[in-house]
Amino acid sequence: MRRRKVIALFGGAGVAALLRPLAGRAQNAATQVIGVLGSASASAYSERLTLIGQGLADSGFTEGRNVAMDYRWAEGRLDRLPALAAELVGRRVDVIIATGGLQAPQAAMSATSTIPIVFSTDGDPVKQGLVASLNRPGGNATGITVFSASLTAKRLELFRALVPAAKVFAILANPASAQAADQIADAQASAHVLGFEPRVLNVRSEAEFEPTLAALAETRDAALVVTADPLFIARRNVLVGAANQHRIPASYGRREFTAGGGLMSYGANLAEPYRLMGAYAGRILKGEQPSNLPVQQPTKFEFVVNLKTARLLGIEVPSGLLSVADEVIE
């Protein structure tokens, strides 16, 4: 009887107007939302997003079916991260995945202390203040660390063996990045152990790649060590292209650079860690607390050499290095 009175009072169109917001709220309640906060770009992180999706599937979630994804990309402009994080918090997402160096998780954690956060970082998350401990993170955040900075010594050792004639090793870094100082210090310490003095080159934007590398190319027997940074990942094709154009042998910390034409890379294999990020997000959606999910570290590392680029640069790769390479791109 009450329903008939409502229909008589408002008419069919009025009922439809009343029910639409209710239906929308019911649908939103049924479909949980994951906010993705990235320092780089969607194209640069396409493979990692696929891995995150696989991890979500492991936990029973598929984008577009029973979970929605809301993406925010800084495109390498780290100063945009706080505003992008605030947008996701304003959307009241259920989980935030923050990826691409330290500043993405920092921005997310500054924006909310209640929404669960699954992060990736290149350094020590305890030292960085992201978690209380690796085993018991505490708070609203957990995730993965790939410890790129701590791998610098091994990467420099392999690079030195690949370009033994190099006399100047330049370290390319973005001073706007929160992890730049630690990576530079680690590279300098490793360089001194290997018996050479590194030179630090600072760039803050893509526009500085070309003039900086052109100036380095004027230095006889120079080589380039590229630190881990969202700007470099987002614009890796431009960076690799500039290094190769100026015939500068360069070492990178991610396989994506070598697959895109870089000379060599040494770093964590990201398949397992990023799949785990998706799985963690799914487990949190099911009710688990990030404070009880240990921060995970990679178990596999990969040394990749691009022989085509080596030939372009006139570098003969020693057979000993080829034998220990995890992948040789021809």
PyMOL commands that set and color helices and strands:
alter all, ss='L'
color gray80, all
select helices_A, chain A and resi 2-30+46-58+78-90+103-111+149-162+180-194+206-217+230-234+236-245+255-259+271-285+290-292+307-312+319-324
alter helices_A, ss='H'
color red, helices_A
select strands_A, chain A and resi 32-38+67-73+95-99+117-121+141-145+168-173+198-202+222-226+250-252+264-268+301-306+327-329
alter strands_A, ss='S'
color yellow, strands_A
deselect
rebuild
show_as cartoon
